[in-house]
């Protein structure tokens, strides 16, 4: 990591540079390659201001913090940068993984559609197999899903069997 420190309205003390270097070392776990860091430390009346600008190919992260103590402003700015880098890394990880589909039906693949309402993420259509409750529990146990939707052979109604937190199963039946 290439670090450049600029002092405004204050004398450049060597321990500031060492302290900043130590604090920025914890950001390396969020970075894949070396990055440039430009830090501006300034004193304005009774306020100590720290500005940190990290730049890399396409990545530009900035933070500005002020406090009564220079160390506190440096710490706050580094924490702010760390939160931004963590959020950026999670966003990249989410894009790489992509949306994985979960199959709710046993025989027909689900149709996944993006809904216009932002509360509904996707819509799926499932063909319900007629089966007994025991068969539905076996299907649920063999899958990693939390619930299983099926048509009961005896009542011909739509039912949902689900895993409870205590490891047992629950059943939801609909009226015909």
N, C-alpha and C positions, 0 to 999 in steps of 0.2 A: 504494500500500500504506500503510495507516494503522498506525503503529508506536507502541506505548505501552511505556515502560520503567519498571520499578519496582525500586528498590534496597532491599535489606534488610541491616541490619547493616554497611553500607558507605556511603561518601559517593558521591553521584551525580556522576560526572565526565563532562564533555561528550564526551570522546574515546571513551568506551564507547558512547554513543549513535551517534556517527558510524561507529564500527567495526561495530556491529550493523547499521546501515543499509546499509553497503557489502556486508556478508556476505549480507543478505537480498535484495539486488538480484539475485543469481544464481538465486533461486527464481522470479523472474517468468516464466521460460521454461516453467515447469510450470503456471502459473496463467492462466486465461482472462480474469479480471476482477480488479479491486482486492480486496484481502482485508485483514482486520484481524489484526494480530500483537500479542500481549501477551507481553512478555519480563520475567522476574523474575530479577534478579541478586542473589545473596546470598552472604555469607561466613559459614561456620560453622567456627570454630576455624582450621584450616589448609586447609580445603577451600573452593574457589570453585565455586558451583553456579549453573548457568544452566537456567532453565525457559522453553521457548518454546511458546506456544499460538497456532495459526493457526485462525481461524474464518471460515467463509463459509456460504452457504446450504446446509445439510446436510453440509458438510465440516468436520471438526474434527480437526486434527493436533496432537499433543503430543509434546514431547521434553524429557527432563531429563538433564543431564550434569553430572558434577563432575570437577574436576581441580585440580592445585596452582596453576595459572595461570588467571586469568579469561579471557584470550584463547583458551587451549586449550579451556576448557569451552564457550565460545561457538562455536568452530569445530566441535567434536564435536557439539553440539546442532544446528547448522545442517546438518551432513552427515547427521545422523539424519533431520531433517525432509525433506531433499532425497531421501533414499532412499524415505521414505514417500510423498512426492508423486509420484515416478517410478513407484512400484508402483501407486498409485491411478490415474495417467494411463494406464498400460498396461492396467489392468483395464477402464477405461472404453473404451479403444480396442478391446479384445478383444470387448466386448459389442456395440459398434456394428458391427464387421465381421461378426459372426455366423459360424457354421460353414459353410464352403463345401464342397460335396460334390465329390468326385473320381470320375469315371466310369471304372471299370475294364473294363467290357464295351464292346463296339462297337455292339451293337444294342438291348439292353434296359437301361433305367435301373436303377440299383442301389437296393435297399431298405435304408434306413439305420435301424438300431435301436440304442437305448441298451442296453448290456449291464449286468448287475448287478455283475460283477467289475470293479473299478476299473482293472485293467491293460488290458482290452479296451475301447477307446473306442467303436467302432462295428462293426457286422457288415454285410457286403454280400454279395449273391448275384449271380452273374454267369452269363450264358448264354455258353458257349464256342463260338466259331465255328470250324469246321474250316478250316484254312488252312496254307499252306506256311510254312517258316521265313522265306523272303524277304518274303512278304506281312506276316508278323508284325513284322519289322524295319521295313518301310515304315510300318506302323501306329504303331509306337513312335516313329519319327522325326517323324511328323506330330503327335504329341501331346506334352504337356509332362511326362508321367509318367515315372517311373524304371523301371518294368517293365510288361510286357504279358503277359497270361495267355491262352492259346489251346489248341486241340486240333489236334495235328499230323495232316495228311492221310495221310501214309505209315504211321505207327505207330498212329494213333488214340489216342494217349496225351496226357495233359495236360502242357503244357510252359509254361515261363516264360522269356521273353527279357528281359534287363535291361541297362541302361547301366552300364558300368564307369567308374571314376574316370579312366581313361586315354582315354576317348572311344570305346573299342571295345565290343563286346557280349558278353554271356555267355548261356548257355543251360542251363536246368535241365529235365531230362526225368524223367518218372515211369515206374516199372515197370508193365507191364500185368498 
